[in-house]
């Protein structure tokens, strides 16, 4: 099981005011609920709501079990009898730690699910780890998706402990810690150690040669997922000319993604889920965001991990597409100490970008 290393006090420079230090999570924050009920997960994307919550022994909704809403809102009723609507509990657990939602979506997994795993160290090894899924099929990210499988392995957590609440459950003793992260307000506690533990575990295994400057490309994603930046192919060539190694995270294992981020001095890419890999960089490392819209969760996680964030905003073109101004990008790369290519090569890159 992962442990706590000495605190690492790196410098912090981000695009907004430095946040106040966050409190460390500790065991006394965990509530103990005897004879609790956890209702099954229901996800309704069309209606932008979800169901699945914790109810206490009196049948009252435990508000602390609910996710802070973003575009999806919890609609769990206040009384267990209404929530069950005539259904009967299908399974009983002796002791379980409720950890919120196990996301299959990579960005939310990085922010909300990994941060919740911090609490595992505070309970005994025989305690079940209880999650709600956050997608309609109810899949278990820890058994069906590579990043979930590798995450547990790196943290030394047995996947047999994980219970996904796709059915109504009774729990003799439910342990309920506070939510570590929410998409509106960011981190509530300093759970940075869980990311450092993942990084340290990944770095103990051999990996490919790692670059000091990496660019996370979106060009090999599915068409509907990649089209944020109209001139990304040209920008990618420009980044190569500045000494960046281009990586395609979706074609890498989670461990390799962690190792690449951990070894990099500068990580760059178009705003999106992959940039949350910056959580595995060393304090004082830098992230260059090619920004089609402001992603405050990237800033908040980077601030927690003491990683600097620099942005080059894209401009919107007729028809709605976004593009990066090459002159502005060049100026930013110059300030980051990334030397331009020789004159002839640079002129070719300029022609390709037009």
Order of alpha helices (4+ residues) and beta strands (2+ residues): beta-beta-beta-beta-beta-alpha-beta-beta-alpha-alpha-beta-beta-beta-beta-alpha-beta-alpha-alpha-beta-alpha-beta-beta-alpha-beta-beta-beta-alpha-alpha
